[in-house]
Amino acid sequence: MLPRVKTVLSVEPYKVMCLWNTGEVREVDFQPYLTESKPQSPTAHLADKQLFSEVKTDRITLSDEVYNGRPAIRGHTNSVGK
């Protein structure tokens, strides 16, 4: 079974505490990804703290509905925060 984000438990600037479908609770720190992202990347807009605070889950990964409902940070959630 691939680990998937089940629920967002809390959001702080650039950190998300998630409950995963494995039952594990992990904090994912996106600061390094936002620092390294290029201005045109799908994640660059998440540097806006207000926008980042609105991050949600589609029960597979994290997404921000403001950004056209696209999973803005897909690919990062399965490999970080371990």
N, C-alpha and C positions, 0 to 999 in steps of 0.2 A: 504494500500500500504506500503510495506517495504521500508524504506529509503535506497537508493542506491547512490553510488558516480556516478555523471554524468560526471563531468569534474574536472581535477586537475588544480587549478588556479595558485598556486605557491608552491614551495618546498624550505624549509630551512632545516638546519641540524635537522633531526628528527621531523620536523613539516610540515604538509601538509595542505594547504588551499584548500578546496573542495567545489564545487557546487553540491548539492544533488538533486535528482529528485523531491524533495518536494519544490525546489526553495530556500531552506535555504543554506547559505554560512557558513561553520564552519571550524575552524582550529582544526586539530587532532594532538595531541602531542604524539608521539610514544616513547619518551625518557623513560618513566616508563616501558614500555613493553620490550624495548631493554635492559635496566638495569637488569630486572628480568629474562630475557631469559637465558636458558641454552645453552652452546656452540653447542649442537647438534640440537637445535630447528630450525624450519623453518625460524624464524625471526632473529636469531643470526647474520647472514651474513649482515643484513641491518645496523649494527653498523658502517660499512664502509661508511663514509660520501659521497664518490663519487658514490658508488652504490645506496645509499639511494636517492641521487639527481636525479636518473634516474627512480624513481617510476612513474608508469602510472596507468590508470584505464582501466578495461575491461568493463566499464559501469555498473558493478555490485559491484565490490569492487576494492581495490588497488592491484596492482601486480607489480612484477619486472620481466621483460622478461628475464633478465640475469639468473635468477634462474629457468631455464627450463620452463619459462612461467607460472609457478604455482602462484596462488595468495598467496604470502608469508605472507600477513597480514590479510587474511580473518578472519572474526569473530570479529576483533577489531574495524573495521570502523563503524559498526552499533551501537556500545555502548559507544564510547568515543567521547570526544569533545563537548558534549552537555552542 
